[in-house]
Amino acid sequence: MWFAVRDALFGKDAYPIPEIPESLSRPEKKRHFPMISAEHEGWILLLMNVLMIEVRAEKFFSYCNSVMRDPDNFRDRREAALHAADIVDRIRIDEDIHVAYLQCFISELRSFTFLGQDGQRYEGRALIDPVWEAMIEWHAVTQADEARAQARTDIRARILAQPNGARIMAEFDAAEGLATAAE
């Protein structure tokens, strides 16, 4: 869907098709709910990760709309920018229902009592809340830091490949320092 927006704004062949990441969700290294079946745990974690991805997407929808609808941007292709923003709005409307049902589902899980494989009962919130907090940390901080570092590495390689790359990189580094200081 984002490629359709990009192509509407910049033209169909303006950019190559990028590699799709293997996963947008948090890598799972261990069982979080060993007291329930691995299959049930897998479904719960999948839906929690999808909700987190949908919430992040909403932030990106908002950002894209503000950039594309700003009359100071894309002055030479205002109609295309507004069309791309309209596509984002349509995607956003479609995604709203996903966010709503996932929020409802995760909230309901918190209210459940789970019967563990060991026969014990576990409160849903005691299972869900710690994992949810860790997901928030990963999606909002850890993954953002990792993505930033990777993007910086990619940008650095592209800049340094230019004839005056060292000078441009020095300016880029200085601008980054100014942006960090302003935060």
ABEGO torsion letter per residue (X at the ends): XAAAAAAAAAEAAABBBBBBBABABBBBABBABAABBAAAAAAAAAAAAAAAAAAAAAAAAAAAAAAAABAABGAABAAAAAAAAAAAAAAAAAAAAAAAAAAAAAAAAAABBBBBAAGBBBBAAAAAAAAAAAAAAAAAAAAAAAAAAAAAAAAAAAAAABAAAAAAAAAAAAAAAAAAAAX
